[in-house]
Amino acid sequence: MAIAITTPTPGKFGWIINATSADASGCEELKAAPAAGLSIIVDHLTINNGAGAQDITIGAGETAGAVTTALVGPVAMAANTSLQWDFPSGMVLTAATSLTVDSSSNTALCIFARGRIE
């Protein structure tokens, strides 16, 4: 389990992540928890399943190798498929909680997300 995260620079504000993993089956952190009193807000999310079939969950926090609170999923995805969501008002995580991903399998995936901290 290891996730590689790149953070392209947004034009004006917020954050962008592009995260790839060959195995997210033990839960991986996509975006670290912000300071106390602040929340991660997700405005866009794309999940790409690049290999075998797997169930993918996007969540808030990590507990014992799994997402603490499921926000999207688990979503059953066939190999070489993508899904995307736009959240016009943002999907707000509990304050001081990280954005995480977990998978039912040890196959490749890519998560692209953008948002802000407020």
Secondary structure, 3 states (H helix, E strand, C coil): CCEEEECCCCCCCCEEEEEEECCCCCCEEEECCCCCCCCEEEEEEEEEECCCCEEEEEEEEEECCEEEEEEEEEEEECCCEEEEEEEEEEEECCCCCCEEEEECCCCCEEEEEEEEEC
